[in-house]
């Protein structure tokens, strides 16, 4: 996959996340029901949405960092060791800042 295609995919995912996060925020800002049981149920749903929103914000930050690396000309280069990140890894994780070896070392 060429750099232009990767950039377009990252930008498309970013737009998707931004749109969904706006919906989550709108849902969380909605007034609570007056009924106590409905309110409890709503609260559980809000906690799930908040958790999902945090995960999506993390992904959005990784995408923004990857887009910055594209601008800087360092996309596809491991931030830790400077080696090339494999195309297979970037196909799976387009915002990956680390090669497989360094990501494994950081996780372990």
PAZAPA-4460 file (N, C-alpha, C; in steps of 0.05 Angstrom, whole numbers, plus 32768, in hexadecimal, padded with zeros to 4 digits):
% residues 108
    n_x    n_y    n_z   ca_x   ca_y   ca_z    c_x    c_y    c_z   seq   type   mol
   8011   7FE8   8000   8000   8000   8000   8012   8019   8000     1      X     A
   800C   802C   7FEF   801D   8043   7FED   8016   8058   8003     2      X     A
   8027   806B   8006   8024   807F   801B   800A   808F   8018     3      X     A
   8003   8096   8000   7FEA   80A6   7FFB   7FD2   8096   8004     4      X     A
   7FD1   807C   7FFD   7FBB   806B   8005   7FB9   8068   8023     5      X     A
   7FD0   8065   8030   7FD1   8063   804E   7FC7   807D   805A     6      X     A
   7FCF   8094   804F   7FC7   80AE   805A   7FA9   80B1   8057     7      X     A
   7F9E   80A9   8040   7F81   80AB   803B   7F72   8099   804F     8      X     A
   7F7C   8081   8054   7F6F   806E   8066   7F70   8079   8083     9      X     A
   7F86   8085   808B   7F88   8091   80A5   7F75   80A9   80A8    10      X     A
   7F74   80B9   8094   7F62   80D0   8094   7F44   80C8   8095    11      X     A
   7F3E   80B2   8086   7F22   80A8   8086   7F1B   809D   80A1    12      X     A
   7F2D   808F   80AE   7F28   8084   80C8   7F25   809B   80DD    13      X     A
   7F36   80AF   80D9   7F35   80C7   80EB   7F19   80D4   80E9    14      X     A
   7F10   80D8   80D1   7EF5   80E4   80CD   7EDF   80D3   80D9    15      X     A
   7EE2   80B9   80D6   7ECE   80A6   80E2   7ECE   80A9   8100    16      X     A
   7EE6   80A9   810C   7EE8   80AB   8129   7EDD   80C6   8133    17      X     A
   7EE4   80DB   8126   7EDB   80F6   812E   7EBD   80F7   812D    18      X     A
   7EB1   80EC   8118   7E94   80EC   8117   7E87   80DC   812D    19      X     A
   7E92   80C5   8132   7E87   80B4   8148   7E8B   80C1   8163    20      X     A
   7EA1   80CD   8168   7EA6   80DB   8181   7E93   80F2   8186    21      X     A
   7E8C   8100   8170   7E78   8115   8173   7E5D   810A   817B    22      X     A
   7E55   80F3   8170   7E3C   80E6   8177   7E3D   80DD   8194    23      X     A
   7E53   80D2   819D   7E56   80C9   81B9   7E53   80E1   81CB    24      X     A
   7E61   80F6   81C5   7E5F   810E   81D6   7E43   8119   81D7    25      X     A
   7E35   8119   81C1   7E19   8122   81C0   7E08   8110   81D2    26      X     A
   7E0C   80F6   81D0   7DFC   80E3   81E0   7E02   80E7   81FE    27      X     A
   7E1B   80EB   8205   7E22   80EF   8221   7E18   8109   822C    28      X     A
   7E14   811D   821B   7E0A   8137   8224   7DEB   8137   8226    29      X     A
   7DDE   8122   821C   7DC0   8122   821D   7DB7   8121   823A    30      X     A
   7DA0   812E   8240   7D96   812E   825B   7D8F   8112   8265    31      X     A
   7D92   810E   827F   7D8C   80F4   828B   7D6E   80F1   828E    32      X     A
   7D64   80D8   828B   7D48   80D3   8290   7D41   80D8   82AE    33      X     A
   7D28   80DE   82B3   7D1F   80E3   82CE   7D1B   80C9   82DE    34      X     A
   7D13   80B4   82D0   7D0F   809A   82DD   7D29   808E   82E7    35      X     A
   7D2A   8085   8300   7D42   807C   830D   7D4E   8064   82FE    36      X     A
   7D3D   8050   82F7   7D47   8038   82E9   7D52   803F   82CD    37      X     A
   7D44   8051   82BF   7D4D   8059   82A5   7D68   8068   82A8    38      X     A
   7D69   8078   82BD   7D82   8088   82C2   7D99   8075   82C7    39      X     A
   7D95   8060   82D7   7DAA   804D   82DD   7DB3   803F   82C3    40      X     A
   7DA1   8037   82B3   7DA7   802A   829A   7DB6   803D   8287    41      X     A
   7DAD   8056   8286   7DBA   806A   8276   7DD7   806F   827F    42      X     A
   7DDA   806E   8299   7DF5   8073   82A5   7E08   805D   829D    43      X     A
   7DFF   8044   829D   7E10   802E   8294   7E17   8031   8276    44      X     A
   7E04   8039   8266   7E0A   803E   824A   7E1E   8055   8246    45      X     A
   7E1B   8069   8257   7E2E   8080   8256   7E4B   8077   825C    46      X     A
   7E4D   8065   8270   7E68   805B   8277   7E74   804B   8260    47      X     A
   7E64   803C   8252   7E6E   802D   823B   7E77   8041   8225    48      X     A
   7E66   8055   8220   7E6C   8069   820C   7E86   8078   8213    49      X     A
   7E89   807F   822C   7EA1   808D   8235   7EBA   807D   8230    50      X     A
   7EB8   8063   8237   7ECF   8051   8232   7ED5   804F   8215    51      X     A
   7EC1   804B   8204   7EC4   804A   81E7   7ED0   8064   81DD    52      X     A
   7EC6   807A   81E7   7ED1   8095   81DF   7EEE   8098   81E5    53      X     A
   7EF6   808E   81FC   7F13   8090   8204   7F24   807F   81F1    54      X     A
   7F1A   8067   81EB   7F29   8056   81D8   7F2C   8063   81BD    55      X     A
   7F16   806F   81B4   7F16   807D   819A   7F28   8095   819A    56      X     A
   7F28   80A4   81B0   7F3B   80BB   81B3   7F58   80B2   81B1    57      X     A
   7F5E   809B   81BE   7F79   8090   81BC   7F80   8089   819F    58      X     A
   7F6E   807D   8191   7F73   8076   8175   7F76   808F   8165    59      X     A
   7F66   80A3   816A   7F68   80BD   815C   7F83   80C9   8160    60      X     A
   7F8E   80C8   8178   7FA8   80D3   817D   7FBE   80C4   816E    61      X     A
   7FBB   80A9   816D   7FCE   8099   815D   7FCD   80A0   8140    62      X     A
   7FB5   80A4   8136   7FB2   80AB   8119   7FBE   80C6   8114    63      X     A
   7FB9   80DA   8125   7FC4   80F5   8122   7FE3   80F3   8122    64      X     A
   7FEE   80E3   8134   800B   80E0   8135   8015   80D3   811B    65      X     A
   8007   80BF   8110   800F   80B3   80F7   800E   80C7   80E0    66      X     A
   7FF9   80D7   80E0   7FF7   80EC   80CB   800E   8100   80CD    67      X     A
   8016   8106   80E5   802D   8118   80E9   8047   810B   80DF    68      X     A
   8049   80F1   80E3   8061   80E2   80D9   8061   80E2   80BB    69      X     A
   804A   80E0   80AF   8048   80E1   8091   8053   80FD   8088    70      X     A
   8049   8112   8095   8052   812D   808E   8070   8130   8091    71      X     A
   807B   8124   80A7   8097   8127   80AD   80A9   8114   809C    72      X     A
   809C   8102   808E   80AB   80EF   807E   80B7   80D8   808E    73      X     A
   80AC   80D3   80A6   80B6   80BE   80B7   80A2   80A7   80BB    74      X     A
   808C   80A8   80AC   8078   8093   80AE   8084   8079   80A4    75      X     A
   807F   8064   80B3   8089   8049   80AB   80A4   8043   80B6    76      X     A
   80AF   8056   80C6   80C9   8052   80D2   80C5   8050   80F0    77      X     A
   80CF   803B   80FC   80CC   8036   8119   80D6   804D   8129    78      X     A
   80C6   8057   813B   80CE   806E   814C   80E3   8066   8161    79      X     A
   80E6   804C   8166   80F9   8043   817A   8114   803C   816E    80      X     A
   8114   802B   8159   812D   8021   814E   8135   802D   8133    81      X     A
   8122   803A   8126   8128   8046   810C   8127   8034   80F5    82      X     A
   8120   801A   80FA   811D   8007   80E4   8102   800B   80D6    83      X     A
   80FF   8000   80BF   80E6   8002   80AF   80D1   7FF0   80BC    84      X     A
   80B9   7FFB   80BF   80A2   7FEB   80C8   8097   7FDC   80B0    85      X     A
   8092   7FC2   80B4   8089   7FB2   809D   806E   7FBB   8092    86      X     A
   806B   7FB7   8078   8051   7FBE   806C   803B   7FAE   8078    87      X     A
   8040   7F95   807F   802B   7F84   808B   8022   7F90   80A5    88      X     A
   8034   7F9A   80B5   802D   7FA6   80CF   801D   7FC0   80CA    89      X     A
   8026   7FD0   80B7   8017   7FE9   80B1   7FFC   7FE3   80A5    90      X     A
   7FF9   7FCD   8096   7FDF   7FC5   808B   7FCC   7FBF   80A2    91      X     A
   7FD6   7FB2   80B7   7FC6   7FAB   80CE   7FC1   7FC2   80E1    92      X     A
   7FD7   7FD1   80E6   7FD6   7FE8   80F9   7FE2   8001   80EB    93      X     A
   7FD2   800F   80DB   7FDD   8025   80CB   7FEA   803B   80DC    94      X     A
   7FE2   803E   80F5   7FED   8054   8105   8004   804A   8117    95      X     A
   800E   8032   8112   8023   8026   8123   803D   8037   8122    96      X     A
   8047   8040   8139   8060   804F   813A   8079   803D   813D    97      X     A
   8074   8024   8144   808B   8012   814A   808A   7FF9   8138    98      X     A
   80A2   7FEE   8132   80A3   7FD5   8124   809A   7FBF   8137    99      X     A
   8096   7FA7   812C   808C   7F91   813B   809F   7F8A   8152   100      X     A
   80B9   7F8B   814E   80CD   7F84   8162   80CC   7F97   8179   101      X     A
   80CC   7FB1   8173   80CB   7FC6   8188   80B1   7FC6   8197   102      X     A
   809B   7FC2   8188   8080   7FC1   8195   807F   7FA9   81A9   103      X     A
   808B   7F93   81A1   808B   7F7B   81B3   809C   7F80   81CB   104      X     A
   80B2   7F8E   81C8   80C4   7F95   81DF   80B6   7FA8   81F2   105      X     A
   80A8   7FBB   81E7   809A   7FCF   81F7   8083   7FC2   8207   106      X     A
   8076   7FAE   81FB   805F   7FA1   8208   8069   7F8D   821D   107      X     A
   8080   7F82   821A   8089   7F6C   822B   8099   7F76   8242   108      X     A
***
